Amino acid sequence: MMRWLWAVLVVVGLTGCYQELEVREVSGLTDGQLTLQGFNGTMDVRLFNPNRYPVKALDSEVYLFVRDQRVGKVDLSEPVELPAQAESTISLEVASEPGAIAAILKNELMNFLTGGEVELRAEGTVTGKAWGIPVTVPVRAVEQIGLTK
């Protein structure tokens, strides 16, 4: 009984001390391939772990949207350990939904031709563990894209 109570107190204490990871920089798509059928490539994200203990990122469920249309998914290529109170760069694999590029061009052609921009949004979560305790980090990033960028 005492072990169980001790375990609960440790879990409550750790989750109460957890600080969310900070996204410091998101760099553009590299090693990418773009066709009318879709795109794929790698995106680097620089994170800061403000906690006094390492956090291991295990999986991601992050989706890309243009306006309200889901156009792709972002996956963590492999588990990554983020050291305590330090910056780390993780690589994410980006892949579009089949036919997404053609749909975006069809829906946004006039906007692109007149020099306008379209909102690209990434939303979802990255899951991991800190001292064996599950951690979920919300992800939300918005960028304006155009043909001239």
KOLFI-538079 format. One line per field, with one value per residue: residue number from 1; residue in one letter; x, z, y of N, C-alpha, C in turn. Coordinates in nm, 2 decimals. Layout:
# KOLFI-538079
k <- c(NUM ...)
r <- c(A ...)
n_x <- c(X ...)
n_z <- c(Z ...)
n_y <- c(Y ...)
ca_x <- c(X ...)
ca_z <- c(Z ...)
ca_y <- c(Y ...)
c_x <- c(X ...)
c_z <- c(Z ...)
c_y <- c(Y ...)
# end
This chain:
# KOLFI-538079
k <- c(1 2 3 4 5 6 7 8 9 10 11 12 13 14 15 16 17 18 19 20 21 22 23 24 25 26 27 28 29 30 31 32 33 34 35 36 37 38 39 40 41 42 43 44 45 46 47 48 49 50 51 52 53 54 55 56 57 58 59 60 61 62 63 64 65 66 67 68 69 70 71 72 73 74 75 76 77 78 79 80 81 82 83 84 85 86 87 88 89 90 91 92 93 94 95 96 97 98 99 100 101 102 103 104 105 106 107 108 109 110 111 112 113 114 115 116 117 118 119 120 121 122 123 124 125 126 127 128 129 130 131 132 133 134 135 136 137 138 139 140 141 142 143 144 145 146 147 148 149)
r <- c(M M R W L W A V L V V V G L T G C Y Q E L E V R E V S G L T D G Q L T L Q G F N G T M D V R L F N P N R Y P V K A L D S E V Y L F V R D Q R V G K V D L S E P V E L P A Q A E S T I S L E V A S E P G A I A A I L K N E L M N F L T G G E V E L R A E G T V T G K A W G I P V T V P V R A V E Q I G L T K)
n_x <- c(0.08 0.19 0.39 0.24 0.11 0.33 0.42 0.20 0.22 0.47 0.42 0.22 0.37 0.57 0.43 0.31 0.53 0.61 0.71 0.61 0.75 0.95 0.90 1.15 1.24 1.14 1.25 1.24 1.11 1.33 1.53 1.32 1.06 0.86 0.56 0.28 0.12 0.19 0.38 0.69 0.93 1.18 1.16 1.31 1.30 1.37 1.39 1.34 1.40 1.28 1.27 1.41 1.49 1.54 1.34 1.18 1.09 0.85 0.65 0.44 0.15 0.07 -0.09 -0.11 -0.26 -0.43 -0.59 -0.89 -0.86 -0.73 -0.41 -0.17 0.07 0.28 0.55 0.74 1.05 1.21 1.24 1.34 1.57 1.54 1.76 1.79 1.71 1.81 1.87 1.75 1.76 1.52 1.43 1.16 0.94 0.77 0.48 0.25 -0.11 -0.25 -0.30 -0.32 -0.17 -0.26 -0.53 -0.50 -0.38 -0.59 -0.80 -0.68 -0.56 -0.61 -0.56 -0.29 -0.18 -0.23 -0.04 -0.11 -0.12 -0.14 -0.27 -0.08 -0.11 0.00 -0.10 -0.15 -0.02 0.27 0.39 0.54 0.78 0.87 1.08 0.95 0.69 0.40 0.39 0.23 0.26 0.13 0.11 0.12 0.15 0.17 0.19 0.23 0.21 0.32 0.35 0.58 0.75)
n_z <- c(0.00 0.08 -0.12 -0.35 -0.28 -0.26 -0.53 -0.66 -0.55 -0.65 -0.93 -0.94 -0.84 -1.04 -1.27 -1.21 -1.21 -1.46 -1.75 -2.06 -2.37 -2.57 -2.89 -3.08 -3.34 -3.67 -3.95 -4.31 -4.56 -4.65 -4.86 -5.02 -5.24 -5.49 -5.66 -5.89 -5.78 -5.51 -5.21 -5.04 -4.77 -4.54 -4.24 -4.01 -3.66 -3.40 -3.06 -2.72 -2.41 -2.11 -1.87 -1.58 -1.63 -1.87 -2.17 -2.36 -2.69 -2.86 -3.05 -3.31 -3.39 -3.60 -3.82 -4.15 -4.27 -4.53 -4.53 -4.43 -4.52 -4.49 -4.57 -4.54 -4.34 -4.06 -3.94 -3.67 -3.73 -3.58 -3.24 -3.01 -2.77 -2.56 -2.41 -2.07 -1.99 -2.23 -2.58 -2.87 -3.19 -3.39 -3.65 -3.87 -4.07 -4.36 -4.54 -4.80 -4.85 -5.09 -5.40 -5.29 -5.36 -5.62 -5.56 -5.39 -5.57 -5.76 -5.60 -5.51 -5.72 -5.85 -5.64 -5.59 -5.84 -5.84 -5.66 -5.40 -5.07 -4.89 -4.59 -4.42 -4.20 -3.91 -3.70 -3.40 -3.19 -3.00 -2.86 -2.57 -2.32 -1.98 -1.74 -1.75 -1.74 -1.92 -2.16 -2.32 -2.58 -2.71 -3.05 -3.26 -3.54 -3.77 -4.09 -4.36 -4.70 -5.04 -5.40 -5.46 -5.24)
n_y <- c(-0.12 0.13 0.16 0.21 0.45 0.62 0.61 0.73 0.99 1.07 1.08 1.28 1.49 1.52 1.57 1.81 1.97 1.99 2.16 2.31 2.22 2.45 2.59 2.70 2.75 2.68 2.53 2.55 2.32 2.06 1.86 1.80 1.68 1.78 1.74 1.74 1.54 1.54 1.63 1.57 1.56 1.68 1.85 2.06 2.12 2.34 2.30 2.39 2.25 2.33 2.20 2.03 1.78 1.52 1.49 1.25 1.24 1.05 1.00 1.15 1.33 1.52 1.74 1.90 2.19 2.37 2.66 2.53 2.28 1.96 1.88 1.73 1.54 1.53 1.36 1.22 1.10 0.93 0.82 1.07 1.21 1.48 1.68 1.80 2.14 2.25 2.33 2.15 2.00 1.85 1.63 1.61 1.42 1.51 1.48 1.50 1.47 1.24 1.40 1.65 1.88 1.94 2.00 2.23 2.41 2.43 2.54 2.78 2.92 3.17 3.34 3.29 3.37 3.64 3.73 3.68 3.53 3.22 3.07 2.83 2.58 2.40 2.15 1.97 1.70 1.61 1.32 1.18 1.08 1.15 1.07 0.82 0.89 0.96 1.22 1.49 1.71 2.00 2.11 2.39 2.58 2.85 2.97 3.20 3.13 3.17 3.18 3.33 3.30)
ca_x <- c(0.00 0.28 0.45 0.14 0.09 0.45 0.42 0.10 0.28 0.58 0.36 0.15 0.47 0.64 0.34 0.29 0.65 0.65 0.69 0.60 0.87 0.93 0.95 1.24 1.26 1.10 1.31 1.16 1.12 1.46 1.53 1.18 1.02 0.73 0.50 0.13 0.06 0.21 0.52 0.74 1.06 1.22 1.15 1.38 1.24 1.46 1.31 1.41 1.34 1.31 1.26 1.54 1.50 1.52 1.21 1.20 0.98 0.83 0.56 0.37 0.03 0.06 -0.14 -0.09 -0.39 -0.43 -0.72 -0.95 -0.84 -0.61 -0.32 -0.06 0.10 0.41 0.58 0.87 1.12 1.26 1.24 1.45 1.58 1.57 1.83 1.73 1.74 1.89 1.81 1.78 1.69 1.46 1.38 1.03 0.91 0.65 0.42 0.11 -0.22 -0.25 -0.38 -0.34 -0.11 -0.36 -0.65 -0.46 -0.37 -0.72 -0.87 -0.61 -0.49 -0.62 -0.49 -0.14 -0.15 -0.23 0.06 -0.16 -0.07 -0.24 -0.23 -0.04 -0.12 0.04 -0.17 -0.15 0.05 0.39 0.38 0.67 0.79 0.97 1.09 0.86 0.55 0.36 0.38 0.17 0.30 0.05 0.18 0.04 0.23 0.10 0.28 0.17 0.29 0.29 0.44 0.70 0.84)
ca_z <- c(0.00 0.09 -0.25 -0.44 -0.24 -0.30 -0.68 -0.69 -0.51 -0.74 -1.05 -0.92 -0.83 -1.16 -1.37 -1.17 -1.23 -1.61 -1.83 -2.20 -2.46 -2.65 -3.03 -3.11 -3.48 -3.77 -4.08 -4.42 -4.61 -4.72 -4.93 -5.06 -5.37 -5.52 -5.79 -5.88 -5.69 -5.37 -5.17 -4.91 -4.74 -4.40 -4.17 -3.88 -3.55 -3.29 -2.94 -2.59 -2.30 -1.99 -1.75 -1.52 -1.66 -2.02 -2.22 -2.48 -2.79 -2.91 -3.17 -3.34 -3.47 -3.65 -3.96 -4.22 -4.33 -4.60 -4.48 -4.34 -4.58 -4.45 -4.69 -4.52 -4.21 -4.01 -3.85 -3.61 -3.80 -3.48 -3.10 -2.98 -2.63 -2.55 -2.28 -1.97 -2.00 -2.35 -2.71 -2.95 -3.32 -3.43 -3.79 -3.89 -4.21 -4.40 -4.66 -4.83 -4.88 -5.23 -5.47 -5.22 -5.44 -5.73 -5.50 -5.35 -5.69 -5.81 -5.51 -5.48 -5.83 -5.87 -5.52 -5.62 -5.96 -5.81 -5.56 -5.26 -4.98 -4.83 -4.46 -4.40 -4.05 -3.86 -3.57 -3.35 -3.07 -3.00 -2.73 -2.52 -2.18 -1.89 -1.62 -1.76 -1.73 -2.05 -2.18 -2.45 -2.61 -2.82 -3.16 -3.35 -3.61 -3.88 -4.18 -4.49 -4.82 -5.17 -5.50 -5.46 -5.13)
ca_y <- c(0.00 0.24 0.18 0.26 0.59 0.68 0.62 0.84 1.12 1.10 1.11 1.41 1.59 1.54 1.63 1.94 2.05 1.98 2.29 2.27 2.25 2.57 2.58 2.81 2.78 2.58 2.56 2.50 2.19 2.03 1.73 1.78 1.65 1.84 1.71 1.76 1.44 1.57 1.67 1.51 1.61 1.68 1.98 2.07 2.20 2.36 2.30 2.41 2.18 2.41 2.11 1.99 1.64 1.50 1.44 1.17 1.25 0.92 0.99 1.27 1.33 1.66 1.75 2.02 2.24 2.50 2.70 2.42 2.15 1.88 1.85 1.65 1.49 1.54 1.24 1.21 0.99 0.83 0.88 1.17 1.25 1.62 1.70 1.90 2.28 2.27 2.33 2.04 2.00 1.73 1.62 1.56 1.38 1.58 1.41 1.55 1.38 1.23 1.50 1.78 1.99 1.98 2.07 2.36 2.49 2.45 2.63 2.90 2.96 3.32 3.40 3.28 3.45 3.79 3.75 3.66 3.42 3.13 3.02 2.69 2.56 2.27 2.14 1.83 1.68 1.52 1.25 1.14 1.04 1.22 0.98 0.72 0.94 1.01 1.37 1.53 1.85 2.05 2.18 2.48 2.68 2.91 3.05 3.24 3.09 3.22 3.13 3.40 3.27)
c_x <- c(0.09 0.35 0.36 0.12 0.21 0.46 0.32 0.16 0.39 0.52 0.29 0.26 0.54 0.55 0.31 0.41 0.69 0.62 0.69 0.72 0.84 0.98 1.02 1.24 1.21 1.16 1.23 1.19 1.26 1.45 1.39 1.17 0.88 0.68 0.35 0.06 0.08 0.35 0.56 0.88 1.08 1.21 1.22 1.31 1.34 1.37 1.40 1.33 1.37 1.31 1.40 1.56 1.48 1.38 1.24 1.07 0.97 0.75 0.50 0.25 0.00 0.01 -0.12 -0.23 -0.36 -0.58 -0.78 -0.93 -0.72 -0.53 -0.20 -0.04 0.24 0.44 0.72 0.94 1.17 1.25 1.36 1.45 1.62 1.63 1.76 1.79 1.84 1.81 1.85 1.71 1.64 1.42 1.25 1.01 0.78 0.61 0.28 0.02 -0.21 -0.35 -0.39 -0.29 -0.21 -0.48 -0.62 -0.45 -0.50 -0.80 -0.81 -0.54 -0.49 -0.55 -0.34 -0.10 -0.14 -0.13 0.01 -0.09 -0.18 -0.18 -0.20 -0.03 -0.08 -0.02 -0.16 -0.08 0.17 0.38 0.52 0.67 0.90 0.97 0.99 0.71 0.51 0.34 0.32 0.20 0.21 0.14 0.09 0.14 0.16 0.20 0.21 0.26 0.23 0.38 0.57 0.80 0.92)
c_z <- c(0.00 -0.05 -0.35 -0.41 -0.28 -0.45 -0.72 -0.66 -0.61 -0.88 -1.05 -0.91 -0.96 -1.26 -1.34 -1.20 -1.38 -1.67 -1.98 -2.27 -2.54 -2.79 -3.05 -3.25 -3.56 -3.90 -4.19 -4.46 -4.68 -4.77 -4.98 -5.21 -5.39 -5.66 -5.78 -5.80 -5.54 -5.34 -5.05 -4.89 -4.59 -4.35 -4.04 -3.78 -3.44 -3.16 -2.82 -2.48 -2.17 -1.86 -1.70 -1.54 -1.81 -2.05 -2.35 -2.57 -2.86 -3.04 -3.19 -3.41 -3.50 -3.79 -4.01 -4.28 -4.41 -4.59 -4.39 -4.41 -4.54 -4.57 -4.67 -4.37 -4.18 -3.91 -3.79 -3.66 -3.70 -3.34 -3.08 -2.84 -2.63 -2.42 -2.20 -2.00 -2.12 -2.48 -2.79 -3.09 -3.36 -3.58 -3.79 -4.04 -4.24 -4.53 -4.68 -4.86 -5.04 -5.30 -5.40 -5.30 -5.55 -5.67 -5.45 -5.47 -5.75 -5.73 -5.50 -5.59 -5.85 -5.76 -5.55 -5.73 -5.93 -5.69 -5.41 -5.19 -4.92 -4.69 -4.46 -4.25 -4.02 -3.72 -3.52 -3.21 -3.09 -2.86 -2.70 -2.38 -2.11 -1.77 -1.63 -1.76 -1.87 -2.05 -2.32 -2.47 -2.73 -2.92 -3.24 -3.41 -3.73 -3.96 -4.31 -4.60 -4.94 -5.27 -5.51 -5.34 -5.15)
c_y <- c(0.13 0.27 0.25 0.41 0.67 0.71 0.73 0.98 1.17 1.15 1.25 1.52 1.62 1.61 1.78 2.03 2.06 2.12 2.25 2.31 2.37 2.55 2.71 2.85 2.66 2.62 2.49 2.36 2.17 1.89 1.69 1.75 1.71 1.81 1.75 1.66 1.47 1.62 1.58 1.56 1.60 1.83 1.97 2.16 2.21 2.38 2.33 2.34 2.26 2.33 2.08 1.84 1.63 1.46 1.37 1.18 1.11 0.92 1.13 1.25 1.47 1.66 1.89 2.06 2.36 2.54 2.59 2.29 2.08 1.84 1.76 1.61 1.50 1.43 1.26 1.09 0.88 0.90 0.96 1.21 1.40 1.65 1.81 2.03 2.30 2.27 2.20 2.06 1.86 1.74 1.55 1.53 1.44 1.51 1.47 1.43 1.36 1.33 1.63 1.90 2.04 2.05 2.21 2.46 2.53 2.55 2.77 2.96 3.11 3.39 3.40 3.37 3.60 3.82 3.73 3.54 3.34 3.08 2.87 2.68 2.42 2.26 1.99 1.82 1.59 1.45 1.20 1.09 1.12 1.13 0.87 0.76 1.00 1.16 1.40 1.68 1.90 2.13 2.26 2.58 2.72 2.99 3.08 3.20 3.15 3.16 3.21 3.38 3.15)
# end
